[in-house]
């Protein structure tokens, strides 16, 4: 009997406690409010592209003693910034030509990105912040009011490296519309400090081709952008051993995956390979090693080409024994380098040597250094020569 009374008391206590909590919850004042949320978005803090194409940069660093802006990717403009009473450092630079620019802040000797700007240049590391100055009319690498293709991220396991990898695949808008049509493919390779996303994010490859297709200057094609690093170093993607690994991956994994899963032509007439810097060297070597698989080769600013020590006997044994076969197999051998790039003189000598050996090639240059603006332009011009 005593146990029953105790149990009843416990039950009543629990009920009463629960009721008390409900009453307290009902009596507690709601302090949450959205008051003040209903207002227009604040103007951009940094960077601000002004109507005359000057650019204003700001950074909050109230305790800093010295802040410097480092602007652009190659011909770098370094300017001291000025602090106001609220601890905000700022500077407005002179008007610049419409294009993409990279920049950094140096705060008391420490370089940093602009944390007010979510657009950054990344590859094997974070290199800097990016600001875009729009053109009138829109630039060739600027988003325009045209039909846009898709960019797929395809994951696979590399046979020679025995580890997961991924590649970016641009698919033109026409791919979905013309269901029975097969398309040519450009295999596009990145530089030593980049990754498989770089040609899309920094190189604007998809936007460039969208605009070219819309204007009738290039035909619809796929662009396949894989990772060109074997061990994370430039050397790993540029040695003979590295090239052997990348060639095996290209032939055993990448091309078969593309040809099994996409509506693409499987004839060398409709395959091209190109790249910048480290990837330019890869495109040149892998293209010449596989003349039965590629009809177009594009090489932009490759270090192994520009240092004057490149040996065809080492990288492409036997290929230079028959220059006439290279000319017969290739529709286009495109080589380029910026005139401000330290690789330039080596490229000039290399092209002259090729011509002396009887190899047909084209050499293209422009007043740029080792930088993305040059490579975007090279891609634009190279695309217009493919599969026509």
C-alpha positions as CSV (number, residue, x, y, z in Angstrom):
1,X,0.0,0.0,0.0
2,X,2.9,2.3,0.9
3,X,4.5,1.6,-2.5
4,X,1.3,2.6,-4.3
5,X,1.1,5.9,-2.4
6,X,4.7,6.7,-3.2
7,X,4.1,5.9,-6.9
8,X,1.0,8.2,-7.0
9,X,2.9,11.0,-5.4
10,X,5.7,10.7,-8.0
11,X,3.2,10.7,-10.8
12,X,1.4,13.8,-9.5
13,X,4.8,15.5,-9.0
14,X,5.7,14.8,-12.6
15,X,2.4,16.1,-13.9
16,X,2.6,19.2,-11.8
17,X,6.2,19.9,-12.9
18,X,5.2,19.5,-16.6
19,X,2.3,21.9,-16.2
20,X,4.6,24.4,-14.5
21,X,7.0,24.2,-17.4
22,X,4.2,24.8,-19.9
23,X,3.0,27.8,-17.9
24,X,6.5,29.2,-17.7
25,X,7.0,28.7,-21.5
26,X,3.7,30.5,-22.1
27,X,4.8,33.3,-19.8
28,X,8.4,33.7,-21.2
29,X,8.8,36.7,-23.5
30,X,9.9,36.0,-27.1
31,X,13.0,38.1,-27.6
32,X,13.7,37.1,-31.2
33,X,12.9,39.7,-33.8
34,X,13.5,40.4,-37.5
35,X,13.2,44.1,-36.9
36,X,15.9,45.9,-38.9
37,X,16.3,43.0,-41.4
38,X,14.0,44.6,-43.9
39,X,16.4,47.0,-45.6
40,X,18.2,47.2,-49.0
41,X,21.5,45.4,-49.4
42,X,24.5,47.5,-48.4
43,X,26.8,48.7,-51.2
44,X,29.8,46.5,-51.9
45,X,32.7,47.2,-49.6
46,X,35.7,45.9,-51.7
47,X,36.4,45.8,-54.5
48,X,34.3,48.5,-56.2
49,X,34.6,48.9,-60.0
50,X,33.7,52.5,-60.7
51,X,31.9,53.9,-63.8
52,X,35.2,55.0,-65.3
53,X,36.8,51.5,-64.7
54,X,38.9,52.8,-61.8
55,X,38.7,50.4,-58.9
56,X,38.4,51.1,-55.2
57,X,39.9,48.6,-52.7
58,X,39.2,48.6,-48.9
59,X,40.3,46.5,-46.0
60,X,39.5,46.8,-42.3
61,X,42.8,46.7,-40.3
62,X,42.6,49.3,-37.5
63,X,45.8,48.1,-35.8
64,X,47.9,47.9,-38.9
65,X,50.8,50.2,-39.4
66,X,51.2,49.8,-43.2
67,X,49.0,48.3,-45.9
68,X,49.9,47.8,-49.6
69,X,47.8,46.8,-52.6
70,X,49.5,44.4,-55.0
71,X,47.4,44.6,-58.2
72,X,47.5,42.3,-61.4
73,X,49.1,39.0,-62.2
74,X,52.3,39.8,-64.1
75,X,53.0,43.6,-64.4
76,X,52.2,44.1,-60.7
77,X,51.2,47.5,-59.4
78,X,52.1,48.0,-55.8
79,X,50.5,51.0,-54.1
80,X,50.3,52.1,-50.4
81,X,46.8,52.4,-49.0
82,X,45.5,55.1,-46.7
83,X,43.7,54.6,-43.3
84,X,40.6,56.6,-42.3
85,X,39.3,57.3,-38.8
86,X,37.4,54.0,-38.6
87,X,40.5,51.9,-39.3
88,X,39.6,51.2,-42.9
89,X,42.5,51.3,-45.4
90,X,41.6,52.2,-49.0
91,X,42.9,53.1,-52.4
92,X,41.4,53.9,-55.8
93,X,43.6,52.9,-58.8
94,X,43.5,54.5,-62.2
95,X,41.0,53.2,-64.8
96,X,42.1,49.8,-66.3
97,X,41.1,47.9,-69.4
98,X,38.1,45.5,-69.1
99,X,39.3,42.0,-68.1
100,X,39.9,39.8,-65.1
101,X,42.5,41.0,-62.6
102,X,44.2,39.4,-59.5
103,X,45.2,41.3,-56.4
104,X,46.4,40.9,-52.8
105,X,46.7,43.1,-49.7
106,X,50.0,43.2,-47.8
107,X,49.2,44.1,-44.1
108,X,52.3,44.8,-42.1
109,X,54.4,42.5,-44.3
110,X,51.8,39.7,-44.4
111,X,50.1,39.1,-47.8
112,X,46.4,38.1,-47.7
113,X,43.4,37.8,-49.9
114,X,40.5,40.3,-49.7
115,X,38.1,38.6,-47.2
116,X,35.3,40.9,-48.4
117,X,35.5,39.3,-51.8
118,X,34.5,35.7,-52.3
119,X,36.1,35.4,-55.7
120,X,39.6,34.0,-55.5
121,X,42.1,32.3,-57.8
122,X,42.9,28.8,-56.5
123,X,44.9,25.8,-57.8
124,X,47.4,24.0,-55.7
125,X,47.1,26.9,-53.3
126,X,45.1,30.2,-53.0
127,X,46.9,32.8,-55.1
128,X,44.8,35.9,-54.7
129,X,41.5,37.7,-55.0
130,X,39.9,38.4,-58.4
131,X,38.1,41.5,-59.7
132,X,36.3,41.6,-63.0
133,X,36.0,44.8,-65.1
134,X,33.2,44.4,-67.6
135,X,33.5,45.4,-71.2
136,X,31.2,47.3,-73.5
137,X,30.4,45.3,-75.5
138,X,31.0,42.3,-73.3
139,X,34.4,40.7,-73.5
140,X,35.1,37.4,-75.3
141,X,35.5,35.7,-71.9
142,X,32.6,37.4,-70.2
143,X,29.2,35.8,-69.5
144,X,26.9,36.9,-72.4
145,X,23.2,36.5,-73.3
146,X,23.8,33.3,-75.3
147,X,23.0,29.6,-75.0
148,X,25.2,28.0,-72.3
149,X,26.6,24.6,-72.1
150,X,27.0,22.5,-69.0
151,X,30.1,21.6,-67.0
152,X,30.1,18.1,-65.5
153,X,32.5,16.8,-62.8
154,X,33.3,13.2,-63.6
155,X,35.0,11.1,-60.9
156,X,37.1,8.0,-61.7
157,X,40.0,6.0,-60.4
158,X,43.3,6.5,-62.1
159,X,44.8,3.2,-63.3
160,X,48.5,4.2,-63.1
161,X,48.2,6.3,-59.9
162,X,45.7,3.9,-58.2
163,X,43.8,6.8,-56.6
164,X,40.5,8.7,-57.1
165,X,40.7,11.6,-59.6
166,X,38.2,13.9,-61.3
167,X,37.9,15.7,-64.5
168,X,35.7,18.6,-65.7
169,X,33.8,18.1,-68.9
170,X,32.3,21.0,-70.8
171,X,29.2,19.9,-72.9
172,X,27.8,22.5,-75.4
173,X,24.2,23.4,-75.4
174,X,23.8,21.7,-78.8
175,X,24.6,18.4,-77.2
176,X,21.1,18.1,-75.6
177,X,19.3,19.3,-78.7
178,X,20.9,17.2,-81.3
179,X,20.4,13.7,-79.8
180,X,21.8,11.7,-82.7
181,X,24.8,13.9,-83.4
182,X,28.4,13.0,-82.2
183,X,30.8,15.8,-81.2
184,X,34.5,16.4,-81.4
185,X,36.7,16.7,-78.2
186,X,39.4,18.9,-77.0
187,X,41.5,17.5,-74.2
188,X,42.7,20.6,-72.3
189,X,45.5,20.5,-69.7
190,X,46.2,23.0,-66.9
191,X,49.5,24.5,-65.5
192,X,51.7,23.4,-62.6
193,X,50.1,25.6,-60.0
194,X,46.5,24.7,-61.1
195,X,44.1,21.8,-61.0
196,X,41.4,20.3,-63.1
197,X,39.0,23.1,-62.3
198,X,41.3,26.0,-63.3
199,X,40.5,26.1,-67.0
200,X,36.8,26.6,-66.1
201,X,37.2,29.0,-63.2
202,X,40.3,31.0,-64.1
203,X,40.5,30.2,-67.8
204,X,36.8,30.8,-68.5
205,X,36.9,27.9,-71.1
206,X,33.2,27.2,-71.0
207,X,32.2,30.8,-71.3
208,X,34.7,31.4,-74.1
209,X,33.4,28.5,-76.2
210,X,29.8,29.4,-75.5
211,X,30.4,32.8,-76.9
212,X,32.3,31.5,-79.9
213,X,29.7,28.9,-80.8
214,X,26.9,31.6,-80.5
215,X,28.8,33.9,-82.9
216,X,29.5,31.0,-85.4
217,X,33.3,31.3,-84.9
218,X,33.7,27.8,-83.4
219,X,31.8,24.5,-83.8
220,X,30.2,22.8,-80.8
221,X,32.6,20.4,-79.1
222,X,33.3,18.9,-75.7
223,X,36.3,20.1,-73.6
224,X,37.8,17.6,-71.2
225,X,39.9,19.0,-68.4
226,X,41.7,16.4,-66.2
227,X,44.3,16.8,-63.5
228,X,47.8,16.9,-64.9
229,X,49.8,16.5,-61.6
230,X,51.1,13.1,-60.6
231,X,52.6,14.0,-57.1
232,X,51.5,17.6,-56.6
233,X,54.7,19.0,-58.1
234,X,55.5,20.6,-61.5
235,X,58.3,18.1,-61.9
236,X,56.0,15.2,-61.5
237,X,53.9,16.5,-64.4
238,X,56.9,17.3,-66.6
239,X,59.5,14.5,-66.3
240,X,59.6,11.7,-68.8
241,X,58.3,9.4,-66.1
242,X,55.5,11.7,-65.3
243,X,54.6,12.0,-68.9
244,X,54.5,8.2,-69.1
245,X,52.1,8.0,-66.2
246,X,49.8,10.8,-67.6
247,X,49.9,9.1,-71.0
248,X,48.7,5.9,-69.5
249,X,45.9,7.6,-67.6
250,X,44.8,9.5,-70.7
251,X,44.7,6.5,-72.9
252,X,43.4,3.9,-70.4
253,X,41.1,6.0,-68.3
254,X,40.2,9.4,-69.5
255,X,39.5,8.9,-73.3
256,X,37.7,5.6,-72.7
257,X,35.4,7.1,-70.0
258,X,34.6,10.0,-72.3
259,X,33.9,7.8,-75.3
260,X,31.8,5.3,-73.4
261,X,29.7,8.0,-71.6
262,X,29.3,10.8,-74.1
263,X,28.2,11.1,-77.7
264,X,31.6,11.9,-79.2
265,X,33.5,11.1,-82.4
266,X,36.1,8.3,-81.9
267,X,38.2,9.3,-84.9
268,X,41.5,11.2,-84.5
269,X,40.2,13.7,-87.0
270,X,37.9,14.9,-84.2
271,X,40.4,14.9,-81.3
272,X,42.6,17.8,-80.2
273,X,44.9,18.2,-77.2
274,X,46.2,21.5,-75.8
275,X,47.5,23.0,-72.6
276,X,49.2,25.9,-70.8
277,X,52.6,25.9,-69.1
278,X,53.1,22.5,-67.6
279,X,50.0,21.3,-69.4
280,X,51.4,22.8,-72.6
281,X,54.4,20.6,-72.4
282,X,52.1,17.6,-71.7
283,X,50.0,18.4,-74.7
284,X,53.0,18.7,-77.0
285,X,54.6,15.5,-75.8
286,X,51.5,13.3,-75.5
287,X,50.2,14.7,-78.8
288,X,53.4,13.8,-80.7
289,X,53.5,10.4,-79.1
290,X,50.0,9.7,-80.2
291,X,49.8,11.1,-83.8
292,X,47.3,8.3,-84.5
293,X,44.9,9.7,-81.9
294,X,45.1,13.5,-82.3
295,X,45.0,15.9,-85.3
296,X,45.5,19.2,-83.4
297,X,48.1,20.1,-80.8
298,X,48.2,23.4,-78.9
299,X,51.1,24.4,-76.7
300,X,50.9,27.6,-74.6
301,X,54.0,28.8,-72.7
302,X,55.5,25.5,-71.7
303,X,58.5,25.6,-69.4
304,X,60.2,22.5,-70.8
305,X,60.0,24.0,-74.3
306,X,61.3,27.4,-73.2
307,X,64.4,26.4,-71.3
308,X,66.4,25.4,-74.4
309,X,67.1,21.9,-73.2
310,X,64.1,20.0,-74.6
311,X,65.1,16.7,-76.3
312,X,62.7,15.0,-78.7
313,X,64.9,11.9,-78.5
314,X,64.2,11.8,-74.7
315,X,60.5,12.7,-74.7
316,X,59.2,11.6,-78.1
317,X,61.8,9.1,-79.4
318,X,61.7,8.4,-83.1
319,X,59.0,11.0,-83.9
320,X,61.4,13.6,-85.3
321,X,63.0,10.9,-87.6
322,X,60.1,11.5,-90.0
323,X,59.0,15.2,-90.0
324,X,56.9,14.5,-93.0
325,X,54.8,12.1,-91.0
326,X,54.1,14.8,-88.4
327,X,52.9,17.2,-91.1
328,X,50.8,14.4,-92.6
329,X,49.2,13.4,-89.3
330,X,48.5,16.9,-87.9
331,X,46.1,19.5,-89.1
332,X,47.6,22.1,-86.8
333,X,50.6,22.4,-84.5
334,X,50.1,25.6,-82.5
335,X,52.9,27.0,-80.3
336,X,52.7,30.3,-78.4
337,X,54.3,32.3,-75.6
338,X,53.9,35.9,-74.2
339,X,56.8,38.3,-75.1
340,X,57.2,39.3,-71.5
341,X,57.5,35.6,-70.4
342,X,61.1,34.5,-69.6
343,X,60.2,31.4,-71.7
344,X,59.8,33.5,-74.8
345,X,63.3,33.4,-76.3
346,X,63.4,29.7,-75.8
347,X,60.2,29.3,-77.7
348,X,61.4,31.4,-80.6
349,X,64.5,29.3,-80.9
350,X,62.4,26.1,-80.5
351,X,60.1,27.0,-83.3
352,X,63.0,28.0,-85.6
353,X,64.5,24.6,-84.9
354,X,61.2,22.8,-85.8
355,X,61.0,24.7,-89.0
356,X,64.6,23.9,-89.9
357,X,63.7,20.2,-89.4
358,X,60.8,20.5,-91.8
359,X,58.0,20.5,-89.2
360,X,55.0,22.7,-90.1
361,X,53.9,24.8,-87.1
362,X,52.5,28.2,-86.2
363,X,53.9,30.5,-83.6
364,X,51.7,33.1,-81.8
365,X,52.7,35.7,-79.3
366,X,51.4,38.8,-77.6
367,X,52.6,41.4,-75.1
368,X,51.9,39.4,-71.9
369,X,53.8,37.4,-69.3
370,X,53.1,34.0,-67.9
371,X,49.5,34.9,-67.1
372,X,45.9,33.9,-67.6
373,X,44.9,36.7,-69.9
374,X,47.3,35.5,-72.5
375,X,46.2,31.8,-72.2
376,X,42.5,32.8,-72.4
377,X,43.2,34.6,-75.6
378,X,45.2,31.7,-76.9
379,X,42.4,29.3,-76.2
380,X,39.9,31.6,-77.9
381,X,42.0,31.8,-81.1
382,X,42.9,28.0,-81.0
383,X,39.3,27.0,-80.7
384,X,38.4,28.8,-83.9
385,X,40.8,26.6,-85.8
386,X,39.6,23.2,-84.6
387,X,37.5,20.7,-86.6
388,X,36.5,23.3,-89.3
